[in-house]
Amino acid sequence: MIAQHAFPVEPWTVREAALDLSLLAPAESLFALSNGHIGFRGNLDEGEPHGLPGTYLNSFYEERPLPYAEAGYGYPEVGQTVVNVTDGKIVRLFVDDEPFDVRYGRLLAHERVLDLRAGTLVRTADWVSPAGKRVRVRSTRLVSFVQRAVAAVEFTVEAVDDEVRVTLQSELVANEALPQQSADPRVSAVLKAPLVSVDHDCGRAGATLVHRTRASGLQMAAGMENHVEAPGRVDVETHDADDWARTTVVCVLGAGEQVRLQKYLAYGWSGLRSHPALRDQVAGALSGARFTGFEGLLREQREYLEEFWDAADVQVDGDAEVQQAVRFGLFHVLQAGARAEQRGIPAKGLTGPGYDGHIFWDTEAYVLPVLTYTAPEAAADALRWRASTLDQARSRAAELRLAGAAFPWRTIRGEESSGYWPAGTAAFHVNGDIAAAVERYRIATGETTLETDGGLAVLVETARMWRSLGHHDTAGRWHVAGVTGPDEYTAVVADNVFTNLVAAQNLRVAAEACHRHPDLARSLGVDLEETAAWRDAADAVHVPYDEDLRVHQQCEGFTRRPEWDFEANPQYPLLLHSPYFDLYRKQVVKQADLQMALFWFADRFSDEDKARAVDYYERRTVRDSSLSAAVQAVTAAEVGHLELAHDYVYEAASVDLRDLHHNTGDGLHIASLAGTWLALVNGFGGMRDVGGSLVFRPRLPSGISRLRFSVRWRGTKLTVDVRPEQVEYSVRDHDTAVEFKHGDETLHLRAGQSVTRPVSVPEPLLPRPVQPPGRAPLHRGGDH
C-alpha cells in the first residue's frame, strides 16, 4: 500500500514531492495523460529507470492465441491485447558527456505534479552530474483534449553554476523492451516486438515512423517535430531507422542560461487507410500543433477543462482526501473517454496494459453513468462504439445458439476475448448493462438521436437474446438459468436477481423504444407480437426470496448453501488461495451483486428489504474486486449506515492513490474512480433516476460538512448543495428549466432560481452490519 505521505493531499493536484524508485510503476499510472485516443504513461522523460513504459492508442491491438487446457465448443480461440506503440515521450539529456539519470550523481530535488485544472504533468529536477555540473530540468507534458491526435512536451535545461555543453536527444522509439507481462510464453512472444516497420522518414528537426501489427493488420503512424530556443550556436540534426528516430540538439549554456525544446507529437492509426494516408494525417496534425504553439496548446487545454469542471466538479468539505480523490477520479474518467470517439473505454483507460486493454461491463455500469451526467457527448460516443460492434455480438449469439446479440464480457474490437466462460460468456448481464446505459442516456439528455443511430438495434437484439435465454415455468414465472451475475464467486446459477431485473428492464425499454420508433422497429423485423412477448417476460420475472430469513436471495438457493469458513480462509483475494469449486458452492460474495440490484432497482425493494439485504450480504462480501466498495457505499447510505458508507467511499477513492490492490502499476481502475462519484452523488446525494424522473434524497455522514455537485439533466445543469440540515437546488443556465423530485415532492426550477429543502435522515432499521474477518473497509484517518 502506498503511504499517505507519498502524494500529499491537495485539492487540485497530485504531487510527488520526492522520487521514490520503488513506486515508479504505480506513479506512472497515476501520472498518466490521455484524451481517450492517445495515452501516455507517466514515465520519466529520459525513459529510464521505468516501471513499465507505455504509449497507447485506443483500440490499437494485436491478436494472440487464447490458451486452454481443454478446449470446448464456443470457446474463443483468438484474444486481443493492447500494444505499446511508438514512444514519443522520450527526451534524453547529456550534461557534457554524462547522461541525466536519477540513479547517478546527486538528485538535490525532484517533483512531479499532475495538475487537474491545467491537464498537464509538470516535472522539475535539480541534479548534479557525477562530474559536479549542476543543472535544473523542467518538463511540461500534455495530451491535448482539443486537438485529438496531438501531444506535446516542453523540456528546458538551465545551467546553474558553470558553463556546460548540453545535448538533447528527442526520440521516437518503437518496440521498446518491456517486462514480461504474461506467464504464457506465446503471449509474451506476440508482445515482444509487435510492430513491423512500414515506412520512416525525417527532416532536419522531425521524423515520422509508420508501423503495422503482425496479425491484426492494423497500421499506425507517429510523428514528431522539434522547436529549439537557446543562446548562441545550436546544432540540430535528425536521423531515423525502422524502429527509431532521433533529433539531436547540441548547445553550450553559461551559468543561468537555458535551452528550451518544444516537442510536438501526433499519432494516428487505422485498419483501412493506407500508410501514406496515415503519414499525411500525422503531418497535418503536427502542422496544426505548430500553428497553435505550445502556449496555445496549454491555453486550449485549460479552457477545455474549465468548461468540464464547471459542470462536473464535486466539492467535498470536511474530507480532504476524498476531495482530492474524486477530482482525480473525474479527471481520469474524462481522460479515458473524452476523445475516444466511437472507440471503447477500457477498464484501465489508456493508463497501462492491465486486463490486456479490454473493455468490460464496467464501462456501461460505472463509467458511462458519470459521463452521462457530466460529459454526455463522451457517453454517446462510447455507446455508438458498442452499436458498431453489433454484428460481432449477433455472431456470438448465433454461436451460442441464442437469438439476437450477445455482447462480449471482455473485448477490444467486439469479439469475445475471455477464455474463462463461467465469468465471461455466462455473464450475460453485460447485455442488460449496455441496454440500461442506452436508456439512461435517453432519459438524462432527452435526446433520441442515439436511439435512432444504432441504439434501437442494440435494444432490440439484446431483448431477443434475453427472450431466447429465459423461459416461463408452468406457473407463468419467467426465469433465466445458467448465468453469472456481478459476483464471480457465484457462477452459472439460476435467477440471479441483478441479471433478472436488468433483463426485465432491457425487455421493457426495448418494447417502449419500438413503440416510439415504429418504422425503424419494422425495419428490424419487430412486430406487436414480439414486443408483447417481451413485456410478458418482464412482468413475470422471478425474483428469488427466502421467506424464512426474510431476505432476497442473490440467486435461486443462495441462502441455503453452506456458509463460507472465513476463519479457515484468512488470505485474500480468495481466488488466489481457494479453489473455485469451493467458492462456487458456498455463501461467499466477491463483489456487490444483490446490493447492485438494490442500487439500480431501488424502487423494486421496500425499505425493510433493503435493510435486511444489506445486513445479510455485508457479512458475506469480501470485496476482492475494486468494483465493490462504491456500490456498498451507495446501499449503506440508503439504509442509514452513513459512517460505514463514508468508509466505503474512502476505500473506493483510495484504490489507486493508495494502491490498495497492489496492481495500480498495471494501470488505474477507471471504474472504481468513477465509483467514487457514484458513491458521493448517488450515495450521499441520494440521486436516482426512477421511472424517468430525477429524484434526490440527500444525507451526509458526520465527516462531511458539505457536498456540492452538478448534473446535466435534459439540457439543464442542476446544482445540488447539500449540508447536514438542508439542501439547496439551483439552476444557472440561461433559458432553461428543470423538473425533479426532493424525496416525494416535485420541484420546478427555471434559470436563475434556487430552492431550499430540509434534509431528513431516518434512523437505520438495523444495527451497523459487520464484514467478514479482515474485510472491514479502509477507515479514513487510519487503516483497519
Secondary structure, DSSP 8 states (H G I E B T S, - for coil): ---GGGS---SSEEEE-S--GGGHHHHHHHT-EE-SSEEE----TT--S-S---EEETT-EEEEE---SS--TT---EEEEE----B---EEEEETTEE--TTSSEEEEEEEEEETTTTEEEEEEEEE-TTS-EEEEEEEEEE-SSSTTEEEEEEEEEE-SS-EEEEEEEEEE-S-------SSHHHHHHHHS-EEEEEEEE-SSEEEEEEEESSS--EEEEEEEEEEE-SS-EEEEEEE-SSEEEEEEEEEE-TT-EEEEEEEEEEEEESSS-HHHHHHHHHHHHHHHHHHHHHHHHHHHHHHHHHHHHHH-EEEES-HHHHHHHHHHHHHHHHHHTT--SS---TTTTS--GGGG-B-THIIIIIHHHHHHH-HHHHHHHHHHHHHTHHHHHHHHHHTT-SS----SSBSSSS---S-TTTTTT-THHHHHHHHHHHHHHHHH---HHIIIIIHHHHHHHHHHHHHHEEE-TTS-EEE-SB--S-TTS-SBS--HHHHHHHHHHHHHHHHHHHH-HHHHHHTT--HHHHHHHHHHHHTB---EETTTTEE-SSTTGGGS-B--TTT---SSGGGTS-HHHHHHSB-BSS-SHHHHHHHTGGGS-HHHHHHHHHHHHTTB---STTHHHHHHHHHHHTT-HHHHHHHHHHHHHTTTTTTTS-GGG---HHHHHHHHHIIIIIIS--EEETTEEEE-----TT-SEEEEEEEETTEEEEEEE-SSEEEEEE-STT-EEEEEETTEEEEEETT-EEEEE------SS-----STT-----TTS--
